[in-house]
Amino acid sequence: MNPMEYGRFLVLSLGTGTAKSEGKYDADEAAKWGIFGWLTSDHSTPLVDVFTQASGDMVDFHISTVFQALNSEENYLRIQDDTLTGTLSSVDVATKENLENLVKVGEKLLEKPVSRVNLATGVYEPINKMTNEEALTKLAKLLSREKQLREVRSSFLGKASASKL
């Protein structure tokens, strides 16, 4: 495989949800926090939230940039909701109620249009009329077709090897 054949890669990236638009922390208040304030503040975990958000954003921005630069953006599907608020946006609230609410968020997210991060603004924007569910179905069909082709190839190579014996 030629290292530049990025068109052969299919990438599915599933986000855990974020609160980009939520003013969750106040800079003046955070300036007064000590080490424990950064670990836990007002029933949240600021340090974990910041690192999780930054890590996800960097990966998504990098992958989006690479796939767009190589004219393969259709091979990268990111499903992410950056409008979550309150406990839905927290990575450590595993109550039954919150988990049930997250399932509902996921179901609604399937109905939304495929979105991609705008590299200039960092905001997710719809890119077409295809829903996330339709895009996932399309991706699953591509992967299934590839698996079938590999099985046929493998079967053919196995028979060819057996005939040489």
Chimera marker file (.cmm) of the C-alpha trace (Angstrom):
<marker_set name="trace">
<marker id="1" x="0.000" y="0.000" z="0.000" r="1" g="1" b="0" radius="0.5"/>
<marker id="2" x="1.244" y="3.435" z="-0.907" r="1" g="1" b="0" radius="0.5"/>
<marker id="3" x="1.467" y="5.542" z="2.290" r="1" g="1" b="0" radius="0.5"/>
<marker id="4" x="-0.483" y="8.323" z="0.582" r="1" g="1" b="0" radius="0.5"/>
<marker id="5" x="-3.546" y="6.170" z="-0.189" r="1" g="1" b="0" radius="0.5"/>
<marker id="6" x="-5.624" y="7.692" z="2.590" r="1" g="1" b="0" radius="0.5"/>
<marker id="7" x="-8.738" y="7.206" z="0.488" r="1" g="1" b="0" radius="0.5"/>
<marker id="8" x="-8.628" y="3.564" z="1.567" r="1" g="1" b="0" radius="0.5"/>
<marker id="9" x="-9.201" y="4.457" z="5.228" r="1" g="1" b="0" radius="0.5"/>
<marker id="10" x="-12.633" y="4.782" z="6.799" r="1" g="1" b="0" radius="0.5"/>
<marker id="11" x="-12.706" y="6.454" z="10.200" r="1" g="1" b="0" radius="0.5"/>
<marker id="12" x="-15.673" y="6.527" z="12.549" r="1" g="1" b="0" radius="0.5"/>
<marker id="13" x="-15.219" y="8.760" z="15.575" r="1" g="1" b="0" radius="0.5"/>
<marker id="14" x="-17.872" y="8.718" z="18.292" r="1" g="1" b="0" radius="0.5"/>
<marker id="15" x="-17.759" y="11.580" z="20.776" r="1" g="1" b="0" radius="0.5"/>
<marker id="16" x="-18.949" y="11.419" z="24.341" r="1" g="1" b="0" radius="0.5"/>
<marker id="17" x="-20.632" y="14.808" z="24.105" r="1" g="1" b="0" radius="0.5"/>
<marker id="18" x="-19.398" y="18.172" z="25.287" r="1" g="1" b="0" radius="0.5"/>
<marker id="19" x="-20.603" y="21.489" z="26.604" r="1" g="1" b="0" radius="0.5"/>
<marker id="20" x="-18.732" y="23.857" z="24.306" r="1" g="1" b="0" radius="0.5"/>
<marker id="21" x="-21.401" y="26.513" z="24.442" r="1" g="1" b="0" radius="0.5"/>
<marker id="22" x="-22.004" y="26.236" z="28.166" r="1" g="1" b="0" radius="0.5"/>
<marker id="23" x="-20.255" y="28.790" z="30.375" r="1" g="1" b="0" radius="0.5"/>
<marker id="24" x="-19.434" y="26.102" z="32.898" r="1" g="1" b="0" radius="0.5"/>
<marker id="25" x="-16.530" y="27.792" z="34.659" r="1" g="1" b="0" radius="0.5"/>
<marker id="26" x="-15.884" y="31.390" z="35.595" r="1" g="1" b="0" radius="0.5"/>
<marker id="27" x="-12.295" y="32.616" z="35.081" r="1" g="1" b="0" radius="0.5"/>
<marker id="28" x="-12.355" y="34.917" z="38.134" r="1" g="1" b="0" radius="0.5"/>
<marker id="29" x="-13.615" y="32.077" z="40.306" r="1" g="1" b="0" radius="0.5"/>
<marker id="30" x="-11.156" y="29.538" z="38.850" r="1" g="1" b="0" radius="0.5"/>
<marker id="31" x="-8.268" y="31.929" z="39.546" r="1" g="1" b="0" radius="0.5"/>
<marker id="32" x="-8.987" y="31.483" z="43.264" r="1" g="1" b="0" radius="0.5"/>
<marker id="33" x="-9.092" y="27.694" z="43.184" r="1" g="1" b="0" radius="0.5"/>
<marker id="34" x="-6.344" y="25.753" z="44.797" r="1" g="1" b="0" radius="0.5"/>
<marker id="35" x="-5.392" y="22.247" z="43.742" r="1" g="1" b="0" radius="0.5"/>
<marker id="36" x="-8.575" y="20.791" z="45.204" r="1" g="1" b="0" radius="0.5"/>
<marker id="37" x="-10.754" y="23.331" z="43.413" r="1" g="1" b="0" radius="0.5"/>
<marker id="38" x="-9.377" y="22.113" z="40.082" r="1" g="1" b="0" radius="0.5"/>
<marker id="39" x="-10.063" y="18.510" z="41.065" r="1" g="1" b="0" radius="0.5"/>
<marker id="40" x="-13.618" y="19.095" z="42.226" r="1" g="1" b="0" radius="0.5"/>
<marker id="41" x="-15.715" y="22.217" z="42.125" r="1" g="1" b="0" radius="0.5"/>
<marker id="42" x="-19.487" y="22.569" z="42.425" r="1" g="1" b="0" radius="0.5"/>
<marker id="43" x="-20.155" y="18.855" z="41.741" r="1" g="1" b="0" radius="0.5"/>
<marker id="44" x="-17.899" y="18.727" z="38.673" r="1" g="1" b="0" radius="0.5"/>
<marker id="45" x="-14.302" y="17.878" z="37.833" r="1" g="1" b="0" radius="0.5"/>
<marker id="46" x="-12.806" y="20.929" z="36.085" r="1" g="1" b="0" radius="0.5"/>
<marker id="47" x="-9.360" y="19.460" z="35.419" r="1" g="1" b="0" radius="0.5"/>
<marker id="48" x="-10.799" y="16.257" z="33.919" r="1" g="1" b="0" radius="0.5"/>
<marker id="49" x="-13.311" y="18.284" z="31.867" r="1" g="1" b="0" radius="0.5"/>
<marker id="50" x="-10.602" y="20.571" z="30.472" r="1" g="1" b="0" radius="0.5"/>
<marker id="51" x="-8.239" y="17.742" z="29.495" r="1" g="1" b="0" radius="0.5"/>
<marker id="52" x="-11.043" y="15.637" z="28.010" r="1" g="1" b="0" radius="0.5"/>
<marker id="53" x="-12.365" y="18.555" z="25.961" r="1" g="1" b="0" radius="0.5"/>
<marker id="54" x="-8.920" y="19.616" z="24.742" r="1" g="1" b="0" radius="0.5"/>
<marker id="55" x="-7.885" y="16.091" z="23.810" r="1" g="1" b="0" radius="0.5"/>
<marker id="56" x="-11.050" y="15.407" z="21.825" r="1" g="1" b="0" radius="0.5"/>
<marker id="57" x="-10.854" y="18.763" z="20.054" r="1" g="1" b="0" radius="0.5"/>
<marker id="58" x="-7.206" y="18.275" z="19.070" r="1" g="1" b="0" radius="0.5"/>
<marker id="59" x="-7.810" y="14.809" z="17.635" r="1" g="1" b="0" radius="0.5"/>
<marker id="60" x="-10.923" y="15.875" z="15.731" r="1" g="1" b="0" radius="0.5"/>
<marker id="61" x="-9.242" y="19.000" z="14.372" r="1" g="1" b="0" radius="0.5"/>
<marker id="62" x="-6.161" y="17.030" z="13.291" r="1" g="1" b="0" radius="0.5"/>
<marker id="63" x="-8.093" y="14.202" z="11.623" r="1" g="1" b="0" radius="0.5"/>
<marker id="64" x="-10.467" y="16.652" z="9.922" r="1" g="1" b="0" radius="0.5"/>
<marker id="65" x="-7.517" y="18.635" z="8.592" r="1" g="1" b="0" radius="0.5"/>
<marker id="66" x="-5.729" y="15.548" z="7.257" r="1" g="1" b="0" radius="0.5"/>
<marker id="67" x="-8.807" y="14.095" z="5.559" r="1" g="1" b="0" radius="0.5"/>
<marker id="68" x="-9.778" y="17.461" z="4.046" r="1" g="1" b="0" radius="0.5"/>
<marker id="69" x="-6.237" y="18.118" z="2.802" r="1" g="1" b="0" radius="0.5"/>
<marker id="70" x="-6.213" y="14.702" z="1.111" r="1" g="1" b="0" radius="0.5"/>
<marker id="71" x="-9.678" y="15.182" z="-0.425" r="1" g="1" b="0" radius="0.5"/>
<marker id="72" x="-10.974" y="12.214" z="1.583" r="1" g="1" b="0" radius="0.5"/>
<marker id="73" x="-13.319" y="14.009" z="3.988" r="1" g="1" b="0" radius="0.5"/>
<marker id="74" x="-16.163" y="11.656" z="3.057" r="1" g="1" b="0" radius="0.5"/>
<marker id="75" x="-14.156" y="8.834" z="4.666" r="1" g="1" b="0" radius="0.5"/>
<marker id="76" x="-14.210" y="10.502" z="8.093" r="1" g="1" b="0" radius="0.5"/>
<marker id="77" x="-17.409" y="10.498" z="10.125" r="1" g="1" b="0" radius="0.5"/>
<marker id="78" x="-17.463" y="12.221" z="13.504" r="1" g="1" b="0" radius="0.5"/>
<marker id="79" x="-20.636" y="12.000" z="15.545" r="1" g="1" b="0" radius="0.5"/>
<marker id="80" x="-20.541" y="14.436" z="18.415" r="1" g="1" b="0" radius="0.5"/>
<marker id="81" x="-22.983" y="16.663" z="20.285" r="1" g="1" b="0" radius="0.5"/>
<marker id="82" x="-21.370" y="19.863" z="21.525" r="1" g="1" b="0" radius="0.5"/>
<marker id="83" x="-24.575" y="21.349" z="22.942" r="1" g="1" b="0" radius="0.5"/>
<marker id="84" x="-24.869" y="19.245" z="26.095" r="1" g="1" b="0" radius="0.5"/>
<marker id="85" x="-25.387" y="21.038" z="29.407" r="1" g="1" b="0" radius="0.5"/>
<marker id="86" x="-25.387" y="20.182" z="33.085" r="1" g="1" b="0" radius="0.5"/>
<marker id="87" x="-24.879" y="16.578" z="34.132" r="1" g="1" b="0" radius="0.5"/>
<marker id="88" x="-25.260" y="15.368" z="30.530" r="1" g="1" b="0" radius="0.5"/>
<marker id="89" x="-21.914" y="16.992" z="29.735" r="1" g="1" b="0" radius="0.5"/>
<marker id="90" x="-20.100" y="15.557" z="32.743" r="1" g="1" b="0" radius="0.5"/>
<marker id="91" x="-17.880" y="12.520" z="32.258" r="1" g="1" b="0" radius="0.5"/>
<marker id="92" x="-18.442" y="11.202" z="35.760" r="1" g="1" b="0" radius="0.5"/>
<marker id="93" x="-22.204" y="11.276" z="36.447" r="1" g="1" b="0" radius="0.5"/>
<marker id="94" x="-23.335" y="7.662" z="36.118" r="1" g="1" b="0" radius="0.5"/>
<marker id="95" x="-26.740" y="7.861" z="37.763" r="1" g="1" b="0" radius="0.5"/>
<marker id="96" x="-29.537" y="5.802" z="36.255" r="1" g="1" b="0" radius="0.5"/>
<marker id="97" x="-31.418" y="8.986" z="35.305" r="1" g="1" b="0" radius="0.5"/>
<marker id="98" x="-28.392" y="10.558" z="33.595" r="1" g="1" b="0" radius="0.5"/>
<marker id="99" x="-27.559" y="7.372" z="31.676" r="1" g="1" b="0" radius="0.5"/>
<marker id="100" x="-31.168" y="7.100" z="30.464" r="1" g="1" b="0" radius="0.5"/>
<marker id="101" x="-31.025" y="10.743" z="29.377" r="1" g="1" b="0" radius="0.5"/>
<marker id="102" x="-27.774" y="10.076" z="27.499" r="1" g="1" b="0" radius="0.5"/>
<marker id="103" x="-29.460" y="7.232" z="25.601" r="1" g="1" b="0" radius="0.5"/>
<marker id="104" x="-32.156" y="9.711" z="24.532" r="1" g="1" b="0" radius="0.5"/>
<marker id="105" x="-29.455" y="12.189" z="23.437" r="1" g="1" b="0" radius="0.5"/>
<marker id="106" x="-27.840" y="9.443" z="21.335" r="1" g="1" b="0" radius="0.5"/>
<marker id="107" x="-31.132" y="8.514" z="19.696" r="1" g="1" b="0" radius="0.5"/>
<marker id="108" x="-31.814" y="12.164" z="18.808" r="1" g="1" b="0" radius="0.5"/>
<marker id="109" x="-28.255" y="12.541" z="17.550" r="1" g="1" b="0" radius="0.5"/>
<marker id="110" x="-28.868" y="9.771" z="15.008" r="1" g="1" b="0" radius="0.5"/>
<marker id="111" x="-31.640" y="11.909" z="13.496" r="1" g="1" b="0" radius="0.5"/>
<marker id="112" x="-29.447" y="15.020" z="13.128" r="1" g="1" b="0" radius="0.5"/>
<marker id="113" x="-27.601" y="15.855" z="9.915" r="1" g="1" b="0" radius="0.5"/>
<marker id="114" x="-23.978" y="14.806" z="9.517" r="1" g="1" b="0" radius="0.5"/>
<marker id="115" x="-21.808" y="17.644" z="10.812" r="1" g="1" b="0" radius="0.5"/>
<marker id="116" x="-18.151" y="18.465" z="10.528" r="1" g="1" b="0" radius="0.5"/>
<marker id="117" x="-15.977" y="20.827" z="12.506" r="1" g="1" b="0" radius="0.5"/>
<marker id="118" x="-15.447" y="24.112" z="10.699" r="1" g="1" b="0" radius="0.5"/>
<marker id="119" x="-11.654" y="24.416" z="10.791" r="1" g="1" b="0" radius="0.5"/>
<marker id="120" x="-11.881" y="28.217" z="10.962" r="1" g="1" b="0" radius="0.5"/>
<marker id="121" x="-14.323" y="28.439" z="13.882" r="1" g="1" b="0" radius="0.5"/>
<marker id="122" x="-14.075" y="25.077" z="15.681" r="1" g="1" b="0" radius="0.5"/>
<marker id="123" x="-17.880" y="24.775" z="15.570" r="1" g="1" b="0" radius="0.5"/>
<marker id="124" x="-19.707" y="21.725" z="14.211" r="1" g="1" b="0" radius="0.5"/>
<marker id="125" x="-21.797" y="22.598" z="11.164" r="1" g="1" b="0" radius="0.5"/>
<marker id="126" x="-24.153" y="20.430" z="9.092" r="1" g="1" b="0" radius="0.5"/>
<marker id="127" x="-22.484" y="19.429" z="5.814" r="1" g="1" b="0" radius="0.5"/>
<marker id="128" x="-25.315" y="17.717" z="3.957" r="1" g="1" b="0" radius="0.5"/>
<marker id="129" x="-28.855" y="16.441" z="4.332" r="1" g="1" b="0" radius="0.5"/>
<marker id="130" x="-27.749" y="12.924" z="5.282" r="1" g="1" b="0" radius="0.5"/>
<marker id="131" x="-28.502" y="12.016" z="8.889" r="1" g="1" b="0" radius="0.5"/>
<marker id="132" x="-25.957" y="10.423" z="11.200" r="1" g="1" b="0" radius="0.5"/>
<marker id="133" x="-28.018" y="7.217" z="11.062" r="1" g="1" b="0" radius="0.5"/>
<marker id="134" x="-27.890" y="7.183" z="7.253" r="1" g="1" b="0" radius="0.5"/>
<marker id="135" x="-24.146" y="7.877" z="7.316" r="1" g="1" b="0" radius="0.5"/>
<marker id="136" x="-23.593" y="5.012" z="9.787" r="1" g="1" b="0" radius="0.5"/>
<marker id="137" x="-25.642" y="2.684" z="7.565" r="1" g="1" b="0" radius="0.5"/>
<marker id="138" x="-23.569" y="3.721" z="4.540" r="1" g="1" b="0" radius="0.5"/>
<marker id="139" x="-20.344" y="3.113" z="6.469" r="1" g="1" b="0" radius="0.5"/>
<marker id="140" x="-21.577" y="-0.301" z="7.672" r="1" g="1" b="0" radius="0.5"/>
<marker id="141" x="-22.391" y="-1.315" z="4.094" r="1" g="1" b="0" radius="0.5"/>
<marker id="142" x="-18.912" y="-0.280" z="2.920" r="1" g="1" b="0" radius="0.5"/>
<marker id="143" x="-17.295" y="-2.287" z="5.717" r="1" g="1" b="0" radius="0.5"/>
<marker id="144" x="-19.524" y="-5.294" z="5.037" r="1" g="1" b="0" radius="0.5"/>
<marker id="145" x="-18.689" y="-5.191" z="1.326" r="1" g="1" b="0" radius="0.5"/>
<marker id="146" x="-14.966" y="-4.996" z="2.152" r="1" g="1" b="0" radius="0.5"/>
<marker id="147" x="-15.266" y="-7.998" z="4.490" r="1" g="1" b="0" radius="0.5"/>
<marker id="148" x="-17.006" y="-10.018" z="1.774" r="1" g="1" b="0" radius="0.5"/>
<marker id="149" x="-14.303" y="-9.111" z="-0.762" r="1" g="1" b="0" radius="0.5"/>
<marker id="150" x="-11.586" y="-10.174" z="1.682" r="1" g="1" b="0" radius="0.5"/>
<marker id="151" x="-13.329" y="-13.502" z="2.344" r="1" g="1" b="0" radius="0.5"/>
<marker id="152" x="-13.593" y="-14.184" z="-1.401" r="1" g="1" b="0" radius="0.5"/>
<marker id="153" x="-9.938" y="-13.207" z="-1.869" r="1" g="1" b="0" radius="0.5"/>
<marker id="154" x="-8.875" y="-15.399" z="1.039" r="1" g="1" b="0" radius="0.5"/>
<marker id="155" x="-10.911" y="-18.339" z="-0.241" r="1" g="1" b="0" radius="0.5"/>
<marker id="156" x="-9.443" y="-17.906" z="-3.726" r="1" g="1" b="0" radius="0.5"/>
<marker id="157" x="-5.865" y="-17.712" z="-2.397" r="1" g="1" b="0" radius="0.5"/>
<marker id="158" x="-6.474" y="-20.771" z="-0.212" r="1" g="1" b="0" radius="0.5"/>
<marker id="159" x="-7.658" y="-22.798" z="-3.201" r="1" g="1" b="0" radius="0.5"/>
<marker id="160" x="-4.737" y="-21.579" z="-5.318" r="1" g="1" b="0" radius="0.5"/>
<marker id="161" x="-2.268" y="-22.630" z="-2.614" r="1" g="1" b="0" radius="0.5"/>
<marker id="162" x="-3.921" y="-26.051" z="-2.243" r="1" g="1" b="0" radius="0.5"/>
<marker id="163" x="-3.738" y="-26.669" z="-5.988" r="1" g="1" b="0" radius="0.5"/>
<marker id="164" x="0.048" y="-26.065" z="-5.942" r="1" g="1" b="0" radius="0.5"/>
<marker id="165" x="0.496" y="-28.834" z="-3.393" r="1" g="1" b="0" radius="0.5"/>
<link id1="1" id2="2" r="1" g="1" b="0" radius="0.2"/>
<link id1="2" id2="3" r="1" g="1" b="0" radius="0.2"/>
<link id1="3" id2="4" r="1" g="1" b="0" radius="0.2"/>
<link id1="4" id2="5" r="1" g="1" b="0" radius="0.2"/>
<link id1="5" id2="6" r="1" g="1" b="0" radius="0.2"/>
<link id1="6" id2="7" r="1" g="1" b="0" radius="0.2"/>
<link id1="7" id2="8" r="1" g="1" b="0" radius="0.2"/>
<link id1="8" id2="9" r="1" g="1" b="0" radius="0.2"/>
<link id1="9" id2="10" r="1" g="1" b="0" radius="0.2"/>
<link id1="10" id2="11" r="1" g="1" b="0" radius="0.2"/>
<link id1="11" id2="12" r="1" g="1" b="0" radius="0.2"/>
<link id1="12" id2="13" r="1" g="1" b="0" radius="0.2"/>
<link id1="13" id2="14" r="1" g="1" b="0" radius="0.2"/>
<link id1="14" id2="15" r="1" g="1" b="0" radius="0.2"/>
<link id1="15" id2="16" r="1" g="1" b="0" radius="0.2"/>
<link id1="16" id2="17" r="1" g="1" b="0" radius="0.2"/>
<link id1="17" id2="18" r="1" g="1" b="0" radius="0.2"/>
<link id1="18" id2="19" r="1" g="1" b="0" radius="0.2"/>
<link id1="19" id2="20" r="1" g="1" b="0" radius="0.2"/>
<link id1="20" id2="21" r="1" g="1" b="0" radius="0.2"/>
<link id1="21" id2="22" r="1" g="1" b="0" radius="0.2"/>
<link id1="22" id2="23" r="1" g="1" b="0" radius="0.2"/>
<link id1="23" id2="24" r="1" g="1" b="0" radius="0.2"/>
<link id1="24" id2="25" r="1" g="1" b="0" radius="0.2"/>
<link id1="25" id2="26" r="1" g="1" b="0" radius="0.2"/>
<link id1="26" id2="27" r="1" g="1" b="0" radius="0.2"/>
<link id1="27" id2="28" r="1" g="1" b="0" radius="0.2"/>
<link id1="28" id2="29" r="1" g="1" b="0" radius="0.2"/>
<link id1="29" id2="30" r="1" g="1" b="0" radius="0.2"/>
<link id1="30" id2="31" r="1" g="1" b="0" radius="0.2"/>
<link id1="31" id2="32" r="1" g="1" b="0" radius="0.2"/>
<link id1="32" id2="33" r="1" g="1" b="0" radius="0.2"/>
<link id1="33" id2="34" r="1" g="1" b="0" radius="0.2"/>
<link id1="34" id2="35" r="1" g="1" b="0" radius="0.2"/>
<link id1="35" id2="36" r="1" g="1" b="0" radius="0.2"/>
<link id1="36" id2="37" r="1" g="1" b="0" radius="0.2"/>
<link id1="37" id2="38" r="1" g="1" b="0" radius="0.2"/>
<link id1="38" id2="39" r="1" g="1" b="0" radius="0.2"/>
<link id1="39" id2="40" r="1" g="1" b="0" radius="0.2"/>
<link id1="40" id2="41" r="1" g="1" b="0" radius="0.2"/>
<link id1="41" id2="42" r="1" g="1" b="0" radius="0.2"/>
<link id1="42" id2="43" r="1" g="1" b="0" radius="0.2"/>
<link id1="43" id2="44" r="1" g="1" b="0" radius="0.2"/>
<link id1="44" id2="45" r="1" g="1" b="0" radius="0.2"/>
<link id1="45" id2="46" r="1" g="1" b="0" radius="0.2"/>
<link id1="46" id2="47" r="1" g="1" b="0" radius="0.2"/>
<link id1="47" id2="48" r="1" g="1" b="0" radius="0.2"/>
<link id1="48" id2="49" r="1" g="1" b="0" radius="0.2"/>
<link id1="49" id2="50" r="1" g="1" b="0" radius="0.2"/>
<link id1="50" id2="51" r="1" g="1" b="0" radius="0.2"/>
<link id1="51" id2="52" r="1" g="1" b="0" radius="0.2"/>
<link id1="52" id2="53" r="1" g="1" b="0" radius="0.2"/>
<link id1="53" id2="54" r="1" g="1" b="0" radius="0.2"/>
<link id1="54" id2="55" r="1" g="1" b="0" radius="0.2"/>
<link id1="55" id2="56" r="1" g="1" b="0" radius="0.2"/>
<link id1="56" id2="57" r="1" g="1" b="0" radius="0.2"/>
<link id1="57" id2="58" r="1" g="1" b="0" radius="0.2"/>
<link id1="58" id2="59" r="1" g="1" b="0" radius="0.2"/>
<link id1="59" id2="60" r="1" g="1" b="0" radius="0.2"/>
<link id1="60" id2="61" r="1" g="1" b="0" radius="0.2"/>
<link id1="61" id2="62" r="1" g="1" b="0" radius="0.2"/>
<link id1="62" id2="63" r="1" g="1" b="0" radius="0.2"/>
<link id1="63" id2="64" r="1" g="1" b="0" radius="0.2"/>
<link id1="64" id2="65" r="1" g="1" b="0" radius="0.2"/>
<link id1="65" id2="66" r="1" g="1" b="0" radius="0.2"/>
<link id1="66" id2="67" r="1" g="1" b="0" radius="0.2"/>
<link id1="67" id2="68" r="1" g="1" b="0" radius="0.2"/>
<link id1="68" id2="69" r="1" g="1" b="0" radius="0.2"/>
<link id1="69" id2="70" r="1" g="1" b="0" radius="0.2"/>
<link id1="70" id2="71" r="1" g="1" b="0" radius="0.2"/>
<link id1="71" id2="72" r="1" g="1" b="0" radius="0.2"/>
<link id1="72" id2="73" r="1" g="1" b="0" radius="0.2"/>
<link id1="73" id2="74" r="1" g="1" b="0" radius="0.2"/>
<link id1="74" id2="75" r="1" g="1" b="0" radius="0.2"/>
<link id1="75" id2="76" r="1" g="1" b="0" radius="0.2"/>
<link id1="76" id2="77" r="1" g="1" b="0" radius="0.2"/>
<link id1="77" id2="78" r="1" g="1" b="0" radius="0.2"/>
<link id1="78" id2="79" r="1" g="1" b="0" radius="0.2"/>
<link id1="79" id2="80" r="1" g="1" b="0" radius="0.2"/>
<link id1="80" id2="81" r="1" g="1" b="0" radius="0.2"/>
<link id1="81" id2="82" r="1" g="1" b="0" radius="0.2"/>
<link id1="82" id2="83" r="1" g="1" b="0" radius="0.2"/>
<link id1="83" id2="84" r="1" g="1" b="0" radius="0.2"/>
<link id1="84" id2="85" r="1" g="1" b="0" radius="0.2"/>
<link id1="85" id2="86" r="1" g="1" b="0" radius="0.2"/>
<link id1="86" id2="87" r="1" g="1" b="0" radius="0.2"/>
<link id1="87" id2="88" r="1" g="1" b="0" radius="0.2"/>
<link id1="88" id2="89" r="1" g="1" b="0" radius="0.2"/>
<link id1="89" id2="90" r="1" g="1" b="0" radius="0.2"/>
<link id1="90" id2="91" r="1" g="1" b="0" radius="0.2"/>
<link id1="91" id2="92" r="1" g="1" b="0" radius="0.2"/>
<link id1="92" id2="93" r="1" g="1" b="0" radius="0.2"/>
<link id1="93" id2="94" r="1" g="1" b="0" radius="0.2"/>
<link id1="94" id2="95" r="1" g="1" b="0" radius="0.2"/>
<link id1="95" id2="96" r="1" g="1" b="0" radius="0.2"/>
<link id1="96" id2="97" r="1" g="1" b="0" radius="0.2"/>
<link id1="97" id2="98" r="1" g="1" b="0" radius="0.2"/>
<link id1="98" id2="99" r="1" g="1" b="0" radius="0.2"/>
<link id1="99" id2="100" r="1" g="1" b="0" radius="0.2"/>
<link id1="100" id2="101" r="1" g="1" b="0" radius="0.2"/>
<link id1="101" id2="102" r="1" g="1" b="0" radius="0.2"/>
<link id1="102" id2="103" r="1" g="1" b="0" radius="0.2"/>
<link id1="103" id2="104" r="1" g="1" b="0" radius="0.2"/>
<link id1="104" id2="105" r="1" g="1" b="0" radius="0.2"/>
<link id1="105" id2="106" r="1" g="1" b="0" radius="0.2"/>
<link id1="106" id2="107" r="1" g="1" b="0" radius="0.2"/>
<link id1="107" id2="108" r="1" g="1" b="0" radius="0.2"/>
<link id1="108" id2="109" r="1" g="1" b="0" radius="0.2"/>
<link id1="109" id2="110" r="1" g="1" b="0" radius="0.2"/>
<link id1="110" id2="111" r="1" g="1" b="0" radius="0.2"/>
<link id1="111" id2="112" r="1" g="1" b="0" radius="0.2"/>
<link id1="112" id2="113" r="1" g="1" b="0" radius="0.2"/>
<link id1="113" id2="114" r="1" g="1" b="0" radius="0.2"/>
<link id1="114" id2="115" r="1" g="1" b="0" radius="0.2"/>
<link id1="115" id2="116" r="1" g="1" b="0" radius="0.2"/>
<link id1="116" id2="117" r="1" g="1" b="0" radius="0.2"/>
<link id1="117" id2="118" r="1" g="1" b="0" radius="0.2"/>
<link id1="118" id2="119" r="1" g="1" b="0" radius="0.2"/>
<link id1="119" id2="120" r="1" g="1" b="0" radius="0.2"/>
<link id1="120" id2="121" r="1" g="1" b="0" radius="0.2"/>
<link id1="121" id2="122" r="1" g="1" b="0" radius="0.2"/>
<link id1="122" id2="123" r="1" g="1" b="0" radius="0.2"/>
<link id1="123" id2="124" r="1" g="1" b="0" radius="0.2"/>
<link id1="124" id2="125" r="1" g="1" b="0" radius="0.2"/>
<link id1="125" id2="126" r="1" g="1" b="0" radius="0.2"/>
<link id1="126" id2="127" r="1" g="1" b="0" radius="0.2"/>
<link id1="127" id2="128" r="1" g="1" b="0" radius="0.2"/>
<link id1="128" id2="129" r="1" g="1" b="0" radius="0.2"/>
<link id1="129" id2="130" r="1" g="1" b="0" radius="0.2"/>
<link id1="130" id2="131" r="1" g="1" b="0" radius="0.2"/>
<link id1="131" id2="132" r="1" g="1" b="0" radius="0.2"/>
<link id1="132" id2="133" r="1" g="1" b="0" radius="0.2"/>
<link id1="133" id2="134" r="1" g="1" b="0" radius="0.2"/>
<link id1="134" id2="135" r="1" g="1" b="0" radius="0.2"/>
<link id1="135" id2="136" r="1" g="1" b="0" radius="0.2"/>
<link id1="136" id2="137" r="1" g="1" b="0" radius="0.2"/>
<link id1="137" id2="138" r="1" g="1" b="0" radius="0.2"/>
<link id1="138" id2="139" r="1" g="1" b="0" radius="0.2"/>
<link id1="139" id2="140" r="1" g="1" b="0" radius="0.2"/>
<link id1="140" id2="141" r="1" g="1" b="0" radius="0.2"/>
<link id1="141" id2="142" r="1" g="1" b="0" radius="0.2"/>
<link id1="142" id2="143" r="1" g="1" b="0" radius="0.2"/>
<link id1="143" id2="144" r="1" g="1" b="0" radius="0.2"/>
<link id1="144" id2="145" r="1" g="1" b="0" radius="0.2"/>
<link id1="145" id2="146" r="1" g="1" b="0" radius="0.2"/>
<link id1="146" id2="147" r="1" g="1" b="0" radius="0.2"/>
<link id1="147" id2="148" r="1" g="1" b="0" radius="0.2"/>
<link id1="148" id2="149" r="1" g="1" b="0" radius="0.2"/>
<link id1="149" id2="150" r="1" g="1" b="0" radius="0.2"/>
<link id1="150" id2="151" r="1" g="1" b="0" radius="0.2"/>
<link id1="151" id2="152" r="1" g="1" b="0" radius="0.2"/>
<link id1="152" id2="153" r="1" g="1" b="0" radius="0.2"/>
<link id1="153" id2="154" r="1" g="1" b="0" radius="0.2"/>
<link id1="154" id2="155" r="1" g="1" b="0" radius="0.2"/>
<link id1="155" id2="156" r="1" g="1" b="0" radius="0.2"/>
<link id1="156" id2="157" r="1" g="1" b="0" radius="0.2"/>
<link id1="157" id2="158" r="1" g="1" b="0" radius="0.2"/>
<link id1="158" id2="159" r="1" g="1" b="0" radius="0.2"/>
<link id1="159" id2="160" r="1" g="1" b="0" radius="0.2"/>
<link id1="160" id2="161" r="1" g="1" b="0" radius="0.2"/>
<link id1="161" id2="162" r="1" g="1" b="0" radius="0.2"/>
<link id1="162" id2="163" r="1" g="1" b="0" radius="0.2"/>
<link id1="163" id2="164" r="1" g="1" b="0" radius="0.2"/>
<link id1="164" id2="165" r="1" g="1" b="0" radius="0.2"/>
</marker_set>
